[in-house]
Amino acid sequence: MIFLLSKCSFLRKGAGMKKLSFYPFVFPMLAFLVSLGANAKSETLFLWPDKVPGEVPGEVGKEKGETRGGILRISNVSKPSLTVFPASPKNANGTSVLVCPGGGYSILAYEHEGSAICEWLNSLGVTGFLLKYRVPRRKNLPKHEAPLQDAQRAIGLIRQNAKKWKVDPDRLGILGFSAGGNLSVMALTSHQSRTYPKVDGADEFSCRPSFGILIYPAYLVDRKKRDKLFPEIKITKETPPCFFAHTGDDGVPAEGSVLMYLELEKLGVKGNELHVYPFGGHGYGMRPSDHPVVTWPARAGAWMKAMGWLKK
């Protein structure tokens, strides 16, 4: 399917009266997010009641957050947590999504790939769960191992508390950007068993997401060969359906999204959707831009609706 887009422009007051161009759906969405962000009541809880599995005291420094280049960066996460962004009771439909920010498994881009995404999900009637997973990667461990434990634990906790948070445990997706997209892929393809010893009743629940939304997912293919998925990505007929958005000029190869989409289709997984835009680069998250890739939230929302995830 081909989408034709028109853009609108306006003059920004100030030096030079600079002309700015945006795609028209951005304005109402941003206005909604601003008002919603001011009123949302969130709740944060630590994922692990006691010792975090595999953690070595002092291996990483003290957690900190700083804004650089307009990006809120959270680093040195050793006590992973989950923040709940509940949908308004007026439009809540029971679906929820675990959001995994990117950051190269070194930091977390916690706002434009995190909290802003949860607020956008709220606009669809979906409850967002923002995952603060462990970064940076731990020495001598696969880059996704500790974060995957955190993601699996979070999915169990959400399902255990589904009644409290007024969400349907059978309609729980996962959404990730870049490294968070890789983490989402690992959660989607490694749900057969937990990657840590059982802690409590939350680990009795399935850690299989109902669907995945993968925005410029990283570490799926070799950057030079780009001809096949890495062997740790084991897609089967039981892998949930996925939505993909990527750009051709991304330094993280779009072939990763394309090959995973094709593998899902080949194995008979129904309902996948793939968008590869020509330009837009990497790391845009929810930020407005002059490129058609800015429409990915609208496309993802339409996909969720078509799949039935937005029905009450």
N, C-alpha and C positions, 0 to 999 in steps of 0.2 A: 504494500500500500504506500502511496506517495502523498505526503502532506505538503500543501502549498501555504506559505505563511507570508503575511504582510506585517510590516513593522510601523510603529508610529514614533514621532520625534517630539521633543519639547525643548525649550530653552531654559537652561539653569541660570538663575540670577547670580551675579557676581562677576569676577574678573573675566572679561572676554565673552560673556554671555554664551558659554559653550553649549553646543547642540548635542543632546544625548539621544540615543536610539534604543528602544526596547521593544520586545514583542508584547502585544497588547494585553495578554492575559497576566503579565507580571504585576501590573499595578494593583488590581483588586486582590491578588494573592498576597502581595507584600503588606497591604493595608490590613488584611485579615490577620496575618501573622503577628503584626505589631500589636493589634488589639488583643489577640489571643494570648500572646506572651505575657501581657500585663496582668491577665486574669487567671491564667492556668494555675492550678494547685498541684504541685508535684510532690512526690515522695521518693526518698532515696534510702536504699538499704544495702548493706554489704552482702556479697554473695556467699561468703563462707562464714559460718558461725564461730569457728575457732581458727585453727591453723590453715593457711592457704596451701594446697598440695604442692609439694616440690619447691616451696620457697626457701631460699637461703637468706637468713637475716643479714642485712647490710650489703647484699649483692648489688642493689640499686640505691641511689640516694633518696633524699626526701622528695615526696611528690610536690610538684609545683606547676603553676599555670602562668603563662605569659603570652602577650599578644605581639606578634611579629609579622610585619607585612599585612596587617589587617586580619591575621588568622590567630584565633585563640588556640594555643598549643598546650596540651596537658602532657607532662612527662613524669617518668619515674613512678609509675603506678604499681604498687605492690599490694594494695588492698582494693581489689576490684569491686565495683558496685553497680547497682541498677537503679536508674531514676525513672519513675513512672510519670508519663504525660497523659493523663486521662482525657478521653474525648468528652465533649460536652454531652450531658444526658439528653439534650434536645436532638442531637443527630448521631449519637453513638449507635453503631451497628454490631458490636460484639467482636469485630476483628481486631487483632493487635499485631504489631510488628516490632521485632527486636532490631534496633539500629546500631550498626557497628561503624564508627568513624574510621577514616583512613589515617595514614601517617607513617607508612613504611615500616610498621612494627617498631618504630622508634619513639614516636609521639602520637597523640590523638588530636586530630583537627576537630575539636569538640563542639564547635558552634555551627559552621556552615555545612559540616557533614554529620552533625549530631543533633543538637537541640532544635535548630531550624527545621530539620527533617521531621522531627517528632511533632512540631507545631503544624507543619504541612499535612502530616498524617491526620492530625486532629481535625483539620478542615474537611477531611473525607469521612469523618465519623469513626476514625480508627485510633485506638489507643497506642501511643508510642512508648517503647521501653528503651531508654538510652543506656547502652552498655559501656562502662568504663573498664576495659580489659587491660591486662598487664602489658606494660611496655617499659623499657625497651625489651627486645628479645633476650632471653636468658642464655648464658654461655653453654655451649655444648648441647643445646636442645634445638630441634627443628623450630623455625621461626614462629610457626603457628601453634606449637604444642600447649604452652600455658594459656594463650588466648582461647584456644578451642575448649580447654577445660572450663574457662569462664563462660563461654557461650553456651555450652551444654548445661552447665549448672543454672544459668539464667533461664533457659527454656524450661527446665524442670520447675524452677521457682514460680515462673509465670503460670504454668499449668496447675501447680499446687494451690496457688492463690487466685485462680480464675474467678471464683465466686466473689471474693473480696473486691477484686478490681473490675468486676462486671465485664469479663471478656469470655469468649468461647474458646475453650482449650483446643478445639479442633480447627480453629481458624487463626493460627499463629504463624506469621511469616517472619522472614529475616531479610534485612536490607543492609548492604554494605558498600563502601567506597574504597577503591584502591586496595590497600592491605586489609581493610575491613571487608572488602569484596572477596578477597582470598579467604579470610576467616569465615565469611558466610558460605562460600563454596565448600570449605572443609566441613562445616556443620551440616550442610545439605547432603554431603556424600559420605559422612562418617558417623551416621546416627545409629548404626546397628548396636553399638555398645558404648558405655561411658569410657572416657580416657583417664578416669581417676577412681579410686575406691569409693564406694557408697558412703555418703555422709549422714543422710537422714531421709525422711519421707519424700522430699522433693526429687530425689534420685530414683524413685520408683516410677516416675512419669516418663513418657517417651521424650527423647530429645530430638526427634525428627521435626523440622519445620514443615509447615503446610505448603509453603511456597517461598521463592526467593526473588529478590529484586537486586540486581547486580549492576552497579554503576562503575564503569571503568575498573573492573576487578583486576588485581595485579597477581603476578607470580603463577600464572596458569600455563605459560609456555616459555621456552627459551627465547631470549630477545633476539638472538641471531638466527636460529634455525626456524622457529615459529611454525613448525609443521605438525606438531602433535602436543597434546596436553602432557604435563608432568605426570609421572607414574603414580604419585600419591593421590591424584584426583581420580577416584574410582566411581564413575557414573554407572548406575544400574537402572533397571526398570522401576525400582523403588525410589529413585531420586525425584524429589518434588519438582513441579513445573517452575520455570524461571523466566523473568523479564531481564533483558540486557540492554544497556545503553553504553556506547563507546564512540570514540572519534578516530578517524583515519590518521590524524596528525598527532595522536597521543604517543608519548614515549613509551608507555606501557602498551604492548602490542594488542590491537583489536582482534587479532587472530585468536587470542585466548577466549574471548566471548563467542566468536564465530564457531570455533571448533567445539566448544561446550554445547552451544545451541544445536549444532549438527548431530552431536553424539546423543543428546536427549531425544531428538527427532528420530534418529536411527533406531533407538531402543524402544520407541513407541510411547514415550512420555508425552502426554497431550497437553496443549495449552501454552507452549512456549512462545515468546515474542522477542525479536532481535531488532535493534536500531543501531546502525553504524552511520554516524554523521560525518561529513567531510572535514569539518574544522571545529575547534574548540579546545584542543589540548587536553590537559589533565588537571584534576583538582578543583573544578569549578563548583561542585556541590550544588547549592541552591542559588548561587550568585547570578544576577542578571548579566547578560552579555549580548553581543551583536550577532551571535551565531545561532542557527536553528537548534543546536543541542540544548539550548535553554528550555526547550519545550519538553524535555524528558519527563518532568513531573506530571504534565498533562497526559502524556502517553502512558505513563505507569498507572496513573489513576484510571484511565480508560480501560487498561488491561485488567486491573483489579475488579472493576465493575463488570467487565465481560466474563470474568472467571467466577463471578458470584460472591466475591469477598466483601462487597459493600452493601449487600442486602441485609436488612435488619432481621 
